[in-house]
Amino acid sequence: MGAKSKIITWSVDENGCHNCTSHQKDKNGYTVLCFNGKRIKHHRHVYSVHYLSGGEIPNGMVVRHKCDNPNCINPQHLDIGTPYDNSRDRVERKRQPYGTNNGRAKLSDSDVLEIYNSPISKVELANNFGISLCQIYKIKRKAIWKHVTENC
């Protein structure tokens, strides 16, 4: 006799997402379950059962949320793709941290405006702000930090 599986429950929100209410979430908001002795993300299991008749998700592929809701287990909101597709989704949907929201940012918005509007040499700016000359050029050309310089 096998171990009993936990019953899966969910609530449907205004976007049609099936938000799992019966299982714990991991630190990124994905619900997880134990299946065949392994801890797996719930949406991957749902995709496998619904679209692959319980088969394995191909190596190198990820299950993406069209709804951007990591707790959603609605099969219609799930799609398979490459990690590149998933990264592209994140950028296109503006979920990629940028500017001061990027944990590695060395500049503030006011620093960027000062650099963009400054008449002093690019070399001096790079030294003053402790960033590369390449970064200064990119700010001046609006190739980076354009959300700060777009109205300048």
C-alpha angles and dihedrals in degrees: 000000000000128000117274117255120229113252112249117229130177143171124226117230132201091274093055092253116151100221110200112235100173104061136057123258125230122230091278096053097258116135113233134201139184113249125171089349093305130108107233137170109265096226090056090053092048091050091049094050096042102041106019101037088245094311127140121281105242116262113267094022128113132201109239129201112231086194096051089231111127091195093057118110097175104133090214089061094053128088134172123235147135125285085254090057089050092050091047089052090053093052096043092048091048095241092124111104110243137167114006090349088069106093091219096053113130095187136064123218089257090052090054092050090049091051093045094050098037120115093200121105120284091235091055091048091051090051094045094051098035095237133117125275087239090061091051091053091049092051092048090050092045090239090130133024087024091149086069099040100037094101096044 
